[in-house]
C-alpha cells in the first residue's frame, strides 16, 4: 500500500459514520487521522496538534456545525484543503462550495454520503500529487520554504509541463495549458500547490512566467517542426498586470524565439479581475494588440461580473471544472453550462470546459453543444519531451474521420 504523508481530520457527529471514515482513511494509507464530533472539538484539537492537510467535514452537527467550523479555519490557516461529506441536497452543497472558496480554503472535493473508498482515494492522491502523477510521492506535503523555492528557481529545477486542450468531437488537439512542476533532485516531482503560493508571496511570479515562456516556446518550435501547431496557454495572476514592463518583456522573448503573439493565450481567474485598475486594462489591451488570446479561467467559481466580462478584452471563457464534476447529479450545472455556451456565442467568445474525466461527461457535453475541453479523459499534464512523443504516437495511430 502506498503510504500517504497526510494529516487528515474527520469532523462527523455520528459515531458510526465517524468510525467508518477514520478506518477508511487509515486503510488508504493516511499517515495521521484525527477525529472530532463537532466544530468546537475540532478547533480545540487543531490548537493541540497543529495544522492538518485535509478536513473531511460534515455540515449538520449538534453544537458548532460545519459551516461555523469552516468560517473559523478559513481565517486561521489550520486546514489546507476541505472535503465535504454531507447528505444535504446538491444545491445546498454547491452553495457551501462557493462559501469555502470565498473563505480562501481549497475545496478538494464533495464525496456526499455514504463514503466510497475509491472516490476518497482519488481525492487523496489528487491532493498529494497536485493532480498530475499517480505514483507515491517521496516529498512531504508541507509548503516549501522561501529559501528552497528561490534556490530551485535559480538552479533551473522548475519546469514547464503541458496539458492538452482538445476538440470534443474529433479529438483534435487545440493547444496546451502550460503548468509548472518542481523536479527536485532528491524528492522527485513536487506539485505546484506546495511552491507557487511561495513564489507569489515573494513577488517571483513574473520570473516564473518568463522562465516558462522560454521553455514552452522551444517545445512549440519543436512541435511545429514535426507538423503540429500548438497554442500555449499560461496562467497569469491579475496582480502581474500591474507590471508596466510585462508586455515589453513578452515581446522581447517572442522576438528571441521568432514566435508570434497569436501562438499564446493568457488565462486569468475572474476573481482577480473584478477590481482590475486602469493599468491592468492597458496590459490586457496591449496583449491583444500583440495577437495574444485572453481567457477567463475558472469561470463561475466566483461571483461573475457580466459587466466586467463585457468591458475586458477577453476572447475565451474556461468554465470551472466543478460544473462538469456535478453534471450528472445536479440539473443546475447543466443549465449553467448551457447558459455559458450561449453567453460565449453571443459575445463572440470561445468556451473551454475544464475537468473532463470520463467519456460519459464528454458525450453529455457534446450534446449540450460544447466543442472544446480539457481533462484527464484526454491527457494528463506531461513534460515537454513526453508531449512531443505523445503527439508523434497519436499522429501515427490516428485514423481519418469519415
Secondary structure in CASP SS format (residue, H / E / C, confidence):
PFRMAT SS
TARGET T0000
AUTHOR 0000-0000-0000
METHOD secondary structure of the structure
MODEL  1
X C 1.00
X C 1.00
X C 1.00
X E 1.00
X E 1.00
X E 1.00
X E 1.00
X E 1.00
X E 1.00
X E 1.00
X E 1.00
X C 1.00
X C 1.00
X C 1.00
X H 1.00
X H 1.00
X H 1.00
X H 1.00
X H 1.00
X H 1.00
X H 1.00
X H 1.00
X H 1.00
X H 1.00
X H 1.00
X H 1.00
X H 1.00
X C 1.00
X C 1.00
X E 1.00
X E 1.00
X E 1.00
X E 1.00
X E 1.00
X E 1.00
X E 1.00
X C 1.00
X C 1.00
X H 1.00
X H 1.00
X H 1.00
X H 1.00
X H 1.00
X H 1.00
X H 1.00
X H 1.00
X H 1.00
X H 1.00
X H 1.00
X C 1.00
X C 1.00
X E 1.00
X E 1.00
X E 1.00
X E 1.00
X E 1.00
X E 1.00
X C 1.00
X C 1.00
X C 1.00
X C 1.00
X C 1.00
X C 1.00
X C 1.00
X C 1.00
X H 1.00
X H 1.00
X H 1.00
X H 1.00
X H 1.00
X H 1.00
X H 1.00
X H 1.00
X H 1.00
X H 1.00
X H 1.00
X C 1.00
X C 1.00
X E 1.00
X E 1.00
X E 1.00
X E 1.00
X E 1.00
X E 1.00
X C 1.00
X C 1.00
X C 1.00
X C 1.00
X C 1.00
X H 1.00
X H 1.00
X H 1.00
X H 1.00
X H 1.00
X H 1.00
X H 1.00
X H 1.00
X H 1.00
X H 1.00
X H 1.00
X H 1.00
X H 1.00
X C 1.00
X C 1.00
X C 1.00
X E 1.00
X E 1.00
X E 1.00
X E 1.00
X E 1.00
X C 1.00
X C 1.00
X C 1.00
X C 1.00
X C 1.00
X C 1.00
X H 1.00
X H 1.00
X H 1.00
X H 1.00
X H 1.00
X H 1.00
X H 1.00
X H 1.00
X H 1.00
X H 1.00
X H 1.00
X H 1.00
X H 1.00
X C 1.00
X C 1.00
X C 1.00
X C 1.00
X C 1.00
X C 1.00
X C 1.00
X C 1.00
X C 1.00
X C 1.00
X C 1.00
X C 1.00
X C 1.00
X C 1.00
X C 1.00
X C 1.00
X H 1.00
X H 1.00
X H 1.00
X H 1.00
X H 1.00
X H 1.00
X H 1.00
X H 1.00
X H 1.00
X C 1.00
X C 1.00
X C 1.00
X E 1.00
X E 1.00
X E 1.00
X E 1.00
X E 1.00
X E 1.00
X E 1.00
X E 1.00
X E 1.00
X E 1.00
X C 1.00
X C 1.00
X C 1.00
X C 1.00
X C 1.00
X E 1.00
X E 1.00
X E 1.00
X E 1.00
X E 1.00
X E 1.00
X E 1.00
X E 1.00
X E 1.00
X E 1.00
X E 1.00
X E 1.00
X C 1.00
X C 1.00
X C 1.00
X E 1.00
X E 1.00
X E 1.00
X C 1.00
X H 1.00
X H 1.00
X H 1.00
X C 1.00
X H 1.00
X H 1.00
X H 1.00
X H 1.00
X H 1.00
X H 1.00
X C 1.00
X C 1.00
X C 1.00
X H 1.00
X H 1.00
X H 1.00
X H 1.00
X H 1.00
X H 1.00
X H 1.00
X H 1.00
X H 1.00
X H 1.00
X H 1.00
X H 1.00
X H 1.00
X H 1.00
X H 1.00
X H 1.00
X H 1.00
X H 1.00
X H 1.00
X H 1.00
X H 1.00
X C 1.00
X C 1.00
X C 1.00
X C 1.00
X C 1.00
X C 1.00
X E 1.00
X E 1.00
X E 1.00
X E 1.00
X C 1.00
X C 1.00
X H 1.00
X H 1.00
X H 1.00
X H 1.00
X H 1.00
X C 1.00
X C 1.00
X C 1.00
X H 1.00
X H 1.00
X H 1.00
X H 1.00
X H 1.00
X H 1.00
X H 1.00
X H 1.00
X H 1.00
X H 1.00
X H 1.00
X C 1.00
X C 1.00
X C 1.00
X C 1.00
X H 1.00
X H 1.00
X H 1.00
X E 1.00
X E 1.00
X E 1.00
X E 1.00
X E 1.00
X E 1.00
X H 1.00
X H 1.00
X H 1.00
X H 1.00
X C 1.00
X C 1.00
X C 1.00
X C 1.00
X H 1.00
X H 1.00
X H 1.00
X H 1.00
X H 1.00
X H 1.00
X H 1.00
X H 1.00
X H 1.00
X H 1.00
X H 1.00
X H 1.00
X C 1.00
X C 1.00
X C 1.00
X E 1.00
X E 1.00
X E 1.00
X E 1.00
X E 1.00
X E 1.00
X E 1.00
X C 1.00
X C 1.00
X C 1.00
X C 1.00
X C 1.00
X C 1.00
X H 1.00
X H 1.00
X H 1.00
X H 1.00
X H 1.00
X H 1.00
X C 1.00
X C 1.00
X C 1.00
X C 1.00
X E 1.00
X E 1.00
X E 1.00
X E 1.00
X C 1.00
X H 1.00
X H 1.00
X H 1.00
X H 1.00
X H 1.00
X C 1.00
X C 1.00
X C 1.00
X C 1.00
X C 1.00
X H 1.00
X H 1.00
X H 1.00
X H 1.00
X H 1.00
X H 1.00
X H 1.00
X H 1.00
X H 1.00
X H 1.00
X H 1.00
X H 1.00
X H 1.00
X H 1.00
X H 1.00
X H 1.00
X H 1.00
X C 1.00
X C 1.00
X E 1.00
X E 1.00
X E 1.00
X E 1.00
X C 1.00
X C 1.00
X C 1.00
X C 1.00
X C 1.00
X H 1.00
X H 1.00
X H 1.00
X H 1.00
X H 1.00
X H 1.00
X H 1.00
X H 1.00
X H 1.00
X H 1.00
X C 1.00
X C 1.00
X C 1.00
X E 1.00
X E 1.00
X E 1.00
X C 1.00
X C 1.00
X C 1.00
X C 1.00
X C 1.00
X C 1.00
X C 1.00
X E 1.00
X E 1.00
X H 1.00
X H 1.00
X H 1.00
X H 1.00
X H 1.00
X H 1.00
X H 1.00
X H 1.00
X H 1.00
X H 1.00
X H 1.00
X H 1.00
X H 1.00
X H 1.00
X C 1.00
X C 1.00
X C 1.00
X C 1.00
X C 1.00
END
